[in-house]
Amino acid sequence: RDVIDFCVSAAEAGAAKPDGRMFQLCEAKSGCSPAELVMVGDSAEKDVAGAKAAGWRAVWVRPPSQGPAIVGSAVSGEVA
């Protein structure tokens, strides 16, 4: 079963994350509002911060190479 309906590249969006154009293009392609979308990413700066600025919810998957996670360490002291 297919679980990915589309992909968005920085080249297609005209900017890379955390720029809002990346998230706006995802909204347009998905037909969803920001409140319906969730970003799952491994970069607190690019994925989580960009998603939150776009009005999305975000889940930060901390790479094991960065050591143990500290609760509330993602962005602005908040757990995404």
N, C-alpha and C positions, 0 to 999 in steps of 0.2 A: 504494500500500500504506500502510495506517495504521501509524504508529509510536508514537503516544501512546495509551495505554489509558485514562488518567484524568488529571484535574487536581485539585489541592488548593489551596484558597484560604486565606488567613489567617482569613477569617470562618468558614469551615467548620471549620478546626482549632481555632478559639478563641484563636489566638495567631499571631504572625508569626515568621519565622526571626530569630534562631537558637533560639527556644524549641523544646524537644524535642517538644511536641505536634504540631508541623508534620511532623516526621520520623516520629513514631509513626503518624500517620494515613496517611502514604505506605506505611509497612510493612504496615499493616492492609489497605489497598486493593490493594496489589500481591501480598500473600501471601508476601512475601520476608522473610528475616531481615536484620538490619543488615549482616552479613558479605557478603550478596549484592548490596547496593545501592551505587551510586556517585552522588554529587552533583556536578553540573557547574554552576558558577556564577561570577559575576563579582565577588562580594563576599567578600573574605577573612574579614571579621568575621561576616557573616550566613550565607553559604552554606558556606564551608569549616569555620569554627569550629563551627557548628551540626551539620554532618554528622559531624565527628570526635567531638563530644561524644555523638552518638547511636550511635557505633560504626560509622559508614559510612566508606568511602573517599571522597576528594574530589579533584576536579580544579578548579583555579582558572584561569579564563580572564581574564587581566588586560586590562581595557579599554585600548585604545590611548591614550585621553585621559589616562591615569595615567603615561604615559612608559614607558621601557624597564623590563622586569622585571629584578629582581635575584634570582638563584638563592637559594632559602632564605628569601625575604622574606614568604612568605604568612602563616603563623601560627606563632608560637613558634620561628622560625628553621628550620622544617621545610619541605621541599617537599611539598606536598599531593599 
